[in-house]
């Protein structure tokens, strides 16, 4: 996969993006934390597509799945136990986790297949947390404009909220709830933003749904 080679060859450059945009990162983490606050305490979870472990570390998630060895190595240094696998083929038994987190889905090869795997390995009543950039949002439009200027954008595939909701429901998940953050363009985010319910105004959406 071409995009995987890009990440493997330029992992430090990718990771440093978060250092350059700390308010964006902190806003995203805050929105995910709001959804995670609805989960029971002391439960077992995993981040799929953990990347360099930035989000897992900030959220206190100790296990991750990542196909890139170079990114996984950096995540391990952040205290995340890594399984080198793809999201579409999770290396876990059925009904294994209480929650699964995906942070962005734009680099997954097959989103419906990944959601089907998430359903399989979640326990009954477990939660899917799906954080992604809305295809129709302000920031995604910025990314498209910059596509030729960055090595990371050309292979990204962004999806609208309606499409993601359809896939989540087709995978068998129920009771989807949405919150959003990142209001305005990247350069207009000058403080950590409080998330709001729903979608359509913010570029970053966090969906929570239940396996039933």
C-alpha beads as a LAMMPS data file, in Angstrom:
LAMMPS data file: protein, C-alpha beads

212 atoms
211 bonds

1 atom types
1 bond types

-500.0 500.0 xlo xhi
-500.0 500.0 ylo yhi
-500.0 500.0 zlo zhi

Masses

1 110.0

Atoms # bond

1 1 1 0.000 0.000 0.000
2 1 1 1.514 3.292 -1.146
3 1 1 0.216 5.326 1.788
4 1 1 1.774 2.890 4.274
5 1 1 5.201 3.379 2.723
6 1 1 4.787 7.148 3.046
7 1 1 4.159 6.823 6.768
8 1 1 7.005 4.348 7.232
9 1 1 9.470 6.614 5.445
10 1 1 8.352 9.857 7.093
11 1 1 7.029 8.860 10.508
12 1 1 8.811 11.662 12.404
13 1 1 7.483 14.290 10.011
14 1 1 3.958 12.961 10.486
15 1 1 4.275 12.860 14.249
16 1 1 5.598 16.411 14.451
17 1 1 2.372 17.731 12.913
18 1 1 0.795 17.417 16.361
19 1 1 3.553 19.522 17.901
20 1 1 2.834 22.236 15.350
21 1 1 -0.942 22.136 15.992
22 1 1 -1.313 21.511 19.757
23 1 1 -4.685 23.279 20.078
24 1 1 -6.140 21.172 17.276
25 1 1 -4.855 17.992 18.897
26 1 1 -6.077 18.980 22.359
27 1 1 -9.527 19.840 20.959
28 1 1 -9.755 16.428 19.309
29 1 1 -8.654 14.669 22.500
30 1 1 -11.239 16.605 24.513
31 1 1 -14.033 15.497 22.174
32 1 1 -12.968 11.854 22.381
33 1 1 -12.736 12.099 26.165
34 1 1 -16.313 13.378 26.298
35 1 1 -17.509 10.223 24.547
36 1 1 -15.236 8.010 26.649
37 1 1 -16.653 9.563 29.823
38 1 1 -19.906 7.741 29.028
39 1 1 -18.167 4.365 29.297
40 1 1 -18.021 2.352 32.528
41 1 1 -14.854 2.608 34.596
42 1 1 -12.026 0.060 34.581
43 1 1 -12.800 -1.450 31.191
44 1 1 -10.593 -3.042 28.537
45 1 1 -10.127 -1.175 25.271
46 1 1 -7.891 -0.801 22.229
47 1 1 -7.121 1.840 19.620
48 1 1 -7.122 0.481 16.071
49 1 1 -4.817 2.357 13.718
50 1 1 -2.925 3.704 16.707
51 1 1 -0.239 5.361 14.573
52 1 1 2.507 6.888 16.703
53 1 1 0.453 6.554 19.881
54 1 1 -0.335 10.237 20.399
55 1 1 -4.032 9.716 21.092
56 1 1 -3.622 6.459 23.000
57 1 1 -1.127 8.092 25.347
58 1 1 -3.343 11.129 25.916
59 1 1 -6.407 8.937 26.526
60 1 1 -4.746 6.324 28.719
61 1 1 -5.250 3.473 26.231
62 1 1 -2.580 0.819 26.666
63 1 1 -3.195 -1.424 23.624
64 1 1 -3.099 -0.620 19.930
65 1 1 -3.192 -2.137 16.461
66 1 1 -0.974 -0.637 13.741
67 1 1 0.313 -2.027 10.407
68 1 1 3.377 0.259 10.141
69 1 1 6.417 -1.033 12.061
70 1 1 7.989 2.423 12.195
71 1 1 4.884 4.080 13.614
72 1 1 4.325 1.173 15.992
73 1 1 7.876 1.582 17.296
74 1 1 7.162 5.174 18.257
75 1 1 3.844 4.194 19.849
76 1 1 5.630 1.546 21.912
77 1 1 7.926 4.238 23.292
78 1 1 4.781 6.040 24.452
79 1 1 3.748 3.028 26.482
80 1 1 1.343 1.361 24.050
81 1 1 1.437 -2.415 23.586
82 1 1 1.271 -2.936 19.819
83 1 1 -0.083 -5.694 17.589
84 1 1 1.238 -5.345 14.019
85 1 1 -1.951 -5.970 12.073
86 1 1 -4.433 -4.177 9.852
87 1 1 -7.841 -2.976 11.028
88 1 1 -9.573 -5.343 8.614
89 1 1 -7.979 -8.406 10.252
90 1 1 -7.829 -7.877 14.010
91 1 1 -5.669 -10.376 15.928
92 1 1 -8.150 -10.962 18.741
93 1 1 -10.785 -13.519 19.681
94 1 1 -14.505 -12.789 19.544
95 1 1 -16.092 -10.627 22.291
96 1 1 -12.696 -9.548 23.634
97 1 1 -12.907 -5.773 24.302
98 1 1 -15.247 -3.380 26.114
99 1 1 -14.488 -0.562 23.664
100 1 1 -12.636 0.050 20.412
101 1 1 -11.405 3.441 19.241
102 1 1 -10.610 4.481 15.679
103 1 1 -9.095 7.957 15.334
104 1 1 -9.661 8.961 11.704
105 1 1 -10.580 6.360 9.127
106 1 1 -9.248 8.085 6.039
107 1 1 -6.367 5.626 5.573
108 1 1 -8.259 2.381 6.136
109 1 1 -8.319 0.107 3.114
110 1 1 -11.896 -1.106 3.747
111 1 1 -13.930 0.757 6.374
112 1 1 -16.962 -1.608 6.405
113 1 1 -14.631 -4.602 6.862
114 1 1 -12.872 -2.844 9.740
115 1 1 -16.214 -2.095 11.402
116 1 1 -17.279 -5.716 10.979
117 1 1 -14.088 -6.794 12.736
118 1 1 -14.721 -4.264 15.495
119 1 1 -18.187 -5.702 16.024
120 1 1 -16.754 -9.216 16.206
121 1 1 -14.172 -8.467 18.895
122 1 1 -16.388 -6.222 21.040
123 1 1 -18.309 -7.628 23.966
124 1 1 -22.083 -7.444 24.090
125 1 1 -22.924 -3.881 25.092
126 1 1 -19.427 -2.720 24.182
127 1 1 -18.800 0.650 22.547
128 1 1 -17.422 1.640 19.180
129 1 1 -15.742 5.060 19.220
130 1 1 -15.146 6.375 15.737
131 1 1 -13.376 9.732 15.327
132 1 1 -13.020 11.126 11.810
133 1 1 -12.797 14.231 9.668
134 1 1 -16.072 14.990 7.883
135 1 1 -15.682 14.955 4.105
136 1 1 -17.828 18.082 3.793
137 1 1 -16.042 20.120 6.464
138 1 1 -13.922 23.255 6.299
139 1 1 -10.667 21.552 7.270
140 1 1 -11.037 18.726 4.755
141 1 1 -11.529 21.346 2.049
142 1 1 -8.267 22.914 3.235
143 1 1 -6.526 19.535 3.026
144 1 1 -7.770 19.019 -0.520
145 1 1 -6.430 22.421 -1.522
146 1 1 -3.051 21.485 -0.029
147 1 1 -3.085 17.962 -1.488
148 1 1 -0.179 18.489 -3.825
149 1 1 1.819 20.325 -1.176
150 1 1 1.916 17.501 1.391
151 1 1 3.017 13.890 1.040
152 1 1 0.296 12.701 3.467
153 1 1 -2.893 14.057 1.860
154 1 1 -3.099 12.517 -1.639
155 1 1 -3.956 8.991 -0.447
156 1 1 -6.431 10.047 2.253
157 1 1 -10.092 9.167 1.648
158 1 1 -12.571 11.243 3.597
159 1 1 -16.216 10.316 4.171
160 1 1 -19.367 12.206 5.018
161 1 1 -21.288 11.660 8.251
162 1 1 -24.230 9.995 6.481
163 1 1 -21.945 7.433 4.849
164 1 1 -20.200 6.627 8.136
165 1 1 -23.519 6.288 9.967
166 1 1 -24.742 3.908 7.258
167 1 1 -21.661 1.714 7.589
168 1 1 -21.873 1.690 11.390
169 1 1 -25.506 0.620 11.336
170 1 1 -24.915 -2.002 8.625
171 1 1 -22.172 -3.501 10.820
172 1 1 -24.803 -4.043 13.531
173 1 1 -24.118 -1.159 15.899
174 1 1 -27.015 0.686 17.543
175 1 1 -27.775 4.006 19.239
176 1 1 -25.200 6.181 17.455
177 1 1 -24.399 9.488 19.165
178 1 1 -22.367 12.267 17.552
179 1 1 -20.339 15.147 18.920
180 1 1 -18.120 17.547 16.981
181 1 1 -15.208 19.951 17.322
182 1 1 -12.703 21.942 15.211
183 1 1 -14.897 24.856 14.227
184 1 1 -13.373 27.003 11.487
185 1 1 -10.126 26.738 9.552
186 1 1 -6.968 25.337 11.128
187 1 1 -5.382 28.758 11.489
188 1 1 -8.544 30.060 13.186
189 1 1 -8.268 27.598 16.085
190 1 1 -6.580 29.755 18.712
191 1 1 -7.757 27.926 21.846
192 1 1 -8.882 24.467 22.895
193 1 1 -12.465 24.157 21.685
194 1 1 -15.303 22.658 23.691
195 1 1 -17.129 19.949 21.717
196 1 1 -20.792 20.280 20.738
197 1 1 -23.420 17.639 20.059
198 1 1 -24.291 16.681 16.502
199 1 1 -22.368 17.267 13.281
200 1 1 -22.223 19.694 10.365
201 1 1 -20.483 22.629 12.043
202 1 1 -17.230 21.038 13.224
203 1 1 -14.679 19.279 11.026
204 1 1 -13.851 16.535 13.565
205 1 1 -16.687 14.179 14.520
206 1 1 -16.665 11.537 17.266
207 1 1 -19.315 8.847 16.972
208 1 1 -20.186 6.429 19.738
209 1 1 -22.357 3.368 19.064
210 1 1 -23.207 0.179 20.949
211 1 1 -22.788 -3.473 20.017
212 1 1 -26.152 -5.097 20.596

Bonds

1 1 1 2
2 1 2 3
3 1 3 4
4 1 4 5
5 1 5 6
6 1 6 7
7 1 7 8
8 1 8 9
9 1 9 10
10 1 10 11
11 1 11 12
12 1 12 13
13 1 13 14
14 1 14 15
15 1 15 16
16 1 16 17
17 1 17 18
18 1 18 19
19 1 19 20
20 1 20 21
21 1 21 22
22 1 22 23
23 1 23 24
24 1 24 25
25 1 25 26
26 1 26 27
27 1 27 28
28 1 28 29
29 1 29 30
30 1 30 31
31 1 31 32
32 1 32 33
33 1 33 34
34 1 34 35
35 1 35 36
36 1 36 37
37 1 37 38
38 1 38 39
39 1 39 40
40 1 40 41
41 1 41 42
42 1 42 43
43 1 43 44
44 1 44 45
45 1 45 46
46 1 46 47
47 1 47 48
48 1 48 49
49 1 49 50
50 1 50 51
51 1 51 52
52 1 52 53
53 1 53 54
54 1 54 55
55 1 55 56
56 1 56 57
57 1 57 58
58 1 58 59
59 1 59 60
60 1 60 61
61 1 61 62
62 1 62 63
63 1 63 64
64 1 64 65
65 1 65 66
66 1 66 67
67 1 67 68
68 1 68 69
69 1 69 70
70 1 70 71
71 1 71 72
72 1 72 73
73 1 73 74
74 1 74 75
75 1 75 76
76 1 76 77
77 1 77 78
78 1 78 79
79 1 79 80
80 1 80 81
81 1 81 82
82 1 82 83
83 1 83 84
84 1 84 85
85 1 85 86
86 1 86 87
87 1 87 88
88 1 88 89
89 1 89 90
90 1 90 91
91 1 91 92
92 1 92 93
93 1 93 94
94 1 94 95
95 1 95 96
96 1 96 97
97 1 97 98
98 1 98 99
99 1 99 100
100 1 100 101
101 1 101 102
102 1 102 103
103 1 103 104
104 1 104 105
105 1 105 106
106 1 106 107
107 1 107 108
108 1 108 109
109 1 109 110
110 1 110 111
111 1 111 112
112 1 112 113
113 1 113 114
114 1 114 115
115 1 115 116
116 1 116 117
117 1 117 118
118 1 118 119
119 1 119 120
120 1 120 121
121 1 121 122
122 1 122 123
123 1 123 124
124 1 124 125
125 1 125 126
126 1 126 127
127 1 127 128
128 1 128 129
129 1 129 130
130 1 130 131
131 1 131 132
132 1 132 133
133 1 133 134
134 1 134 135
135 1 135 136
136 1 136 137
137 1 137 138
138 1 138 139
139 1 139 140
140 1 140 141
141 1 141 142
142 1 142 143
143 1 143 144
144 1 144 145
145 1 145 146
146 1 146 147
147 1 147 148
148 1 148 149
149 1 149 150
150 1 150 151
151 1 151 152
152 1 152 153
153 1 153 154
154 1 154 155
155 1 155 156
156 1 156 157
157 1 157 158
158 1 158 159
159 1 159 160
160 1 160 161
161 1 161 162
162 1 162 163
163 1 163 164
164 1 164 165
165 1 165 166
166 1 166 167
167 1 167 168
168 1 168 169
169 1 169 170
170 1 170 171
171 1 171 172
172 1 172 173
173 1 173 174
174 1 174 175
175 1 175 176
176 1 176 177
177 1 177 178
178 1 178 179
179 1 179 180
180 1 180 181
181 1 181 182
182 1 182 183
183 1 183 184
184 1 184 185
185 1 185 186
186 1 186 187
187 1 187 188
188 1 188 189
189 1 189 190
190 1 190 191
191 1 191 192
192 1 192 193
193 1 193 194
194 1 194 195
195 1 195 196
196 1 196 197
197 1 197 198
198 1 198 199
199 1 199 200
200 1 200 201
201 1 201 202
202 1 202 203
203 1 203 204
204 1 204 205
205 1 205 206
206 1 206 207
207 1 207 208
208 1 208 209
209 1 209 210
210 1 210 211
211 1 211 212
